[in-house]
């Protein structure tokens, strides 16, 4: 029998309704009903979460798989997720677990305490815990409790997220969250409405706030042919990253493959990713990476100052790291990231 857990971040309203303040949907939920994520429910005027401690996936991954290329490269991350999501992306690669509560009305998983997650991570030789696969925002209470213990025991914490948190959520997690890879899925509000079921602006606001509070941020854009692959849009994204987040912010441009409800679009041509990377570099970003095409030179980290190759990768595997105390051995330039 699944257990409920009192939720954080909500207001009690009249007529036994509640307003959830966890994400930018700000769902107003009547008694007995659920929010957009389908894992938070109004039970007799109190908001509860049904996914606290209920893991649907837990694996040991290379940190590069998140993808985080400037956070402890070559180390392992203990990855954990519960069912559910506050987005309904038509191209979700983990739709079977992210959309399970919405489409199947099921919340499956194994009961695992925050302390046990941390113990398992340490036993597996991991340097970090990644809250990933689904959206960590919807299991925030579980992630927050786990992150506190992990932080106390010397493990890093990273979110792989759609960036739809409210400002108060970011403020609370900031002391324990070392890094985040945030999906910036498009720079078109219409794309977010039609393909995701959300709004663009809160994601932009989250990115800026994460940078302001000192969380290391990397940005990922999945490039989908005809939907978000125009040079103008890619340039707009690159300019936003440069002007609002900083030239040191890595941008991952990744190849799409048909999946879930978006089966009528072709795979992203390799030339499109090459051009996206060129655009990011033209706009002044220091680090732009090509994803989902193993063997591309765009997987490697180069010194932003002298061009020396510093980290060589093939897919998620790191074959060489030439950093010296976080700096380029050739010219001495400091390379941005979390290296120790």
N, C-alpha and C positions, 0 to 999 in steps of 0.2 A: 504493500500500500504506500503510495507516494505521500510525502509529508510537505506541508506548507511551512513557509518561513516568513515572518513579518518583513515587509519590504521597507526599503529606505526611500526617501525623496517623494513624499506625496502629501497632499493637502486634503483634509476632510471638507466636503461641501454639503449643501443642503440636500434633503431627501435621500440621505444615506449614500450619496455619490462621493467619489474621490477623484482628484486630479493627480495623475502620475507626472512627476517632474524629473524622471530619470533621463529621458531623451527628448528631442525637439518635437516629437509628436504631441507631447503634453496631453495625453489621452484623458478625457473625462469619462469615467467608468461608472455605470449604474450598478446597483447591488446585484451580485451574481454574475456579472459580465466580465469580460476580459479586455485587455488593451490590444493594440495593434500586434504586439509580439506574441499574444496568445499564451504567455507563460506567467502573466501577472493578472490577478483577479481580485475583484472587490468581494470580500466575504464579510457580510454583515457590517458594511461600512468601514472595513479595514482592508488595506491593500496587502496582499500576500504574493509571494513568488513560489512557484511550484518546482523550480529547478535548482534550488540551493543544494549543493553537494551531490547533484545527480549528473554524473559524467556520462556522456554518450560517446566520447572519444578521448583517448589518452595515448600518446605516442611520444617516442623520443626522436626528434628531428634535428638535422643541421639547422643552425640559426639562419643560414642562407635561404632556407625554404620559406621563411616568413613573408616576403624576403626582407632581411635586414643585413646589409652588406658592410655597415660601418659600426656594428655592435659585436665585439668579441668574435671576430671571424675564425672559422674552423672549430668552434665549440658547439656543444649540443644544447638544445632547448627542450625541456619537458613540456609538451603541448597538451592542453586540456580544453574541453568544450562541453557545454550542455546543449540540449535541443533548443531551437528557437532562434528567431531573428526579428528585428524591428523593420527590416527592409524585405521586399519581395522581388528581388532582382530576377529578371527573365533569363539571365545567363549565369545563375549561381552554380558554382562547381560542387558545392556541398549541399545542394537543395534537399537531398534525402533526409538530412538531419536538421538543417536550418528551417525548413518549411514543415517539418513533421507535426508540430502542434497545430499549425494553421490548416494543413491539408488532410492530415490523418486524425486530428484531435487526440494525438497521443503524446505523452511525455515519458520516453523510455530512458534507461540508463542505469548505472550502478551507483549506489550510495558510497561516496568517498569523501572523507572529511578534509578540510583545508590542511590540517597537520599531516595527513597521510599523503596528500599530493606533494607536499614539500619533502617528506621522507622518501617518497618514490623518486623524486627528481634528484635528490642527493645520492640515492643508491645507484641511479643510472648514470652518475658522473656528469650531470648537466650543470651548466654554468648559469642557466636562466630558466624561468618558467614563462611560457608563451600562452596567452589566453587567445584562442584562435579557432579556426575551422568554422564556427558560427560567430555570432556577434557578442563579444564580451560584455557590452553594455547591458544586455538583457539578463546576464547572470552576475551583475555587478556585486551584489552582496557576497556571493561565493568568491569571486575574484578578489575582492577587497580583503576579505578575511585571510585568504591564501597569501596574497601579496605582502600583508603585514608580517606573517610568519616567515616567509621567504626572505624578506628584507632583513629581519633580525638574524637570520642564519647565513647571510652573505650571498644569497642568490639574487640575480637581477630579475626584474619583471618587465615583460613586454606585452603590449596589446597589438593584435592585428585587427583593425577596426574600420567600420564605415564612417567614423567620425561624427556620429549624430548625438553625442552626449550633450547634456546641458552644462553651463559653466560651473555650477556648484558641484557636479560630479567630477569634473576635471580637477577642480580645486581640492577635493577630498582625496583623490587617488594620487595626486602629483608627488607627495613625499615618498611614495612607494613605487611609482611607475618610472622606470628608467628610460624606456624607449617605446615608440609606437610606429607601426607602419599603417598609414591611413590611406584608404582608397579614395582618390579623387577621380570618380568614374567618368566625369564629363565636366565641361564648363558651360553646359546648356541647362537652364532650369527645366526646359521641356523634357530633356532626356531623363532627368531625375523623376519628374512626374510620371512619365509614361513607362519607363523601363525599371524603375526602382520603387516607386510609390513613396517618394519623399521630396524634400526641397534641397536645393544646392546651398543656399546661403548658410544654414547652420553648420555644414561641413567646412566651409571656408572659415567660419568663426572659430570652430574647434581647432583647426590647424593653427591659426594665429595664437589662440590661447595656449595651446600645448607648447609652442615655441617660447611664449612669454614666461611660462612657469618653469622652464628648464627641462622639459621632456625632450629627449633626442627624437627627432621626427624624420622619417623617410616616407616618401609619397609613391603610390603605385597607381598607374592608369592602365587598365586593360583596354587595348585599342581594338574596337569592333568595326570592321569594314562598313562603310556608309553611315554609321551612326555617330561616331565621335573621332573619325580619322582625318578630318580636314586639316590642312596645314594651319589655317587660321585658328582653329580651336586648339591644336597642339601648341601653337605659339602663345595663345592666351594663357594656357595652363603653365607653361614655362615662365612666362612673365610674372604670373601670380606668385609662383614659388620664389622667384628671384627677389621681387619687390616686397613681398609680405612675410616670407619665411627666411630668406637669406640664400645667398649663392652656395653656401655650404650644405644645403639640404639635398640629399640624393633623390633623384627621380627615376623610378623603375617604369619603363614602358614595356608592357607585356603583350604577347600574342594571344588572341582569342581563338578558341576552337568551339564549334557548335555543340551546345549542351542545353539540357533542361527545356525551356520553352523557346529558346532562340536557336532553332535548328535551320533556319532559312538563310543564315549569313555564312559566308565562307570563312575559312581560316585566315588569319591576318597574314598578308604577304611579308616575307622577310624584308623586302625593300621598304615597306612602310615603317617597320621598326627602325631600320637604319636611318631613314629620314627623320623620324621622331627624335632619335638620339642627336642627330645633327642639329635639329632645331633647338633642343635644350642647350646644347653647347654654344650655339650661335647666340642664344639669349643670355649667356654668361653663367650658366650653372656649372659648378665644378665637377659634378659626378652625375652622369646619366647612364643607366644600365638597360640592356635589352634582356627581357625575360621570356622564358618558354621556348628558346631556340638554343639548346646546348651547343657549345663550341663556338659561339659568336665571340668576336673580340670585344664586343660591348658588354661582356660579363666581367671583365677585369677592372680593377681599380688602378687608375693612373694618377700620378702626382699632378695636381692642378697647376703647379708652378713650372715644372720642367718637363712634364710628360712621361717621366719614367714609369714603367709598369711595376706596381708595388704588390698587388695581390692578383694571383692568377686563379681563375675558376673554370670548371667545366660543369655546367648545371649547378647542382648544390654542393659539389665537391671543391675544396680549396687545395690547390697543389703547391702553392708557394705564397709565403708572406714575407715581404722584405722591409717592413716597417722597423724602425729603430726608435723605441720610446715614443711611438705615435708619429714619427717624422720620416720624411723621405731621406734615405741614406745618401742620395746623390746631391741634393741641394739644401737639405735641412728644413724644408718647408713643413710646417705642422699640418698633418692630415686630419680632417675633422671626423670625429666619431668617438666611440667608447672602446678603448683598446685594452684596458687592464681591469 
